[in-house]
Amino acid sequence: MPAPARRRFLSVFASLAAGLLPIRAVRAQSDPFASLVREVTGGAPVWPGRVKVDIPLLADNGHSVPLKVSVASPMTAVDHVRSIILLSEKNPRPVIAKFHFGPGAGRAEVATRVRLNGAQRLLALAQFSDGSFWSGGAEVVVTESACLDES
């Protein structure tokens, strides 16, 4: 192969390789919740639905963001929510809270305030008495972040 043709081939090959590297890097990045959800659920399947997360779309101050999680459940002895686990995408400690319920609770619902670090997704997992997990989530934009350290 003559030198100019070889240089052209190498430059085209290098351009293609450089263009493919970001694609591989993006594919290698997984959902930030995936490993955490597997850890919390013990690898059990998580079904979307039955869990509703209410949070403002925009929070001016990440130090105290109002949040409400409710789960559709009859809350009977046979069919009730055992726990709600609240996960944060960008907080230094991604498990924000765990709430435990029994059939006597009447409703699987909790309202609280949380500290959040920047714009992110929140995920609520509900574990039912039959061992199944259901999920719901919401996104929030926080203009003044909190939770910048491990506190």
C-alpha positions, 0 to 999 in steps of 0.5 A: 500500500502506498504511503498516502493511501496508508495514511488515509486508511489510518486516519479514517480508521482512527476517526472511526475508532474515536467515534465508537469509543464514546458509544462504548463508554455510554453503553458501559454506564448503567442505570445508577439505580440498577445495582442499588435496587438489586442490593435492596431487593435481593435481586427480586423483580421490581414491577412498575406501578402501584407507587406514587411519588409526589414531589415539586418539579422545582425545589428552591432549597435542597435542604428541605424538599417536601415529599409524599409517597403513597402505595395502592394497597388494601392493607389487609392481613393478607395483602399489605405493604411491609416497607417503603424504601426511598432512593436518591440518584445523586445523594452521597447516601442513596438510601434516603429513608425506610418506612415500615408498615403493617396491616393496622396502618390502614394506608401505606402513605408517608409525607416527609421532607428530604435533603437533596443534592441537585437535579435528580430522580427519586425512586420509591420501592414498596415491598408487599406482604407476598414479597413482591416489589413495586416501584414509582419515581419522580424527577426534581430540579433543586436550585440550591443543593444540599447533601454535598458531603457525607452528612 
